[in-house]
Amino acid sequence: QARFVESGGGLVQPGGSLRLSCTASGIEFSTSIMGWYRQTPGNQREREFVARIFAGGSMEYADSIKGRFTITKDNAANTVFLEMSSLKPEDTAVYYCNAGHYVGATIQLNDNWGQGTQVTVSS
């Protein structure tokens, strides 16, 4: 069974930086599409896509964070990272990671989610 453990969140001032980590187990990490998602205070119904990294190392980012966040991974440690810089108050959210794989043309995520890690950007 897949398990995701996120860490690294906290309170940071606007313009600051944070590095999130997520260690996964129970999945084929190196062949999975690892992604970060977030749930903002104003949208408790769904998690929005932030960034993903494919097995081959290519990356995709949401337009709202492009140029400010960087996703990387360590296959040996089954860990995916999210380097966040130039943080804005609207980045305040609970951040989650998940593993996906293609089903046809769609990326299907794992049904299990971790507890997430809270990021609060405020002065």
C-alpha positions, 0 to 999 in steps of 0.5 A: 500500500502506498504511503507518503510522508511530507515534511518541511513546511512552516511559516515564512515571510513573503519573498522567503523560501522553503524546501519540502520533502516527501518520502514514498513507500509501497510504490515503484518510485523510480518509474512513477510520475511524482507530483506535488499538489496543494489545498488552499484555504479558499478551496477545500474541495480539491487539491490543485496541481503544483508540479510533477517530475517524470521518470525520465526527469522532465518536469511540469509546473503550474503557471502560478508557480513557474519560475519560483518552484523547482521539483527534484527527486532522489530515486535512491531515497524514494524522496521528492523535493519541492524547492520554493522561493519568492513565496507569496501569501497566495502560496499558503496551503497544505502541500501533498505529494502523490505518485501517478502513472498514465492510464491512456492519456490521463495521469492517474494518481494513487488513492492514498494521500499523506497528511500533507505539510502546512505552508503559511506565507505571512508577514 
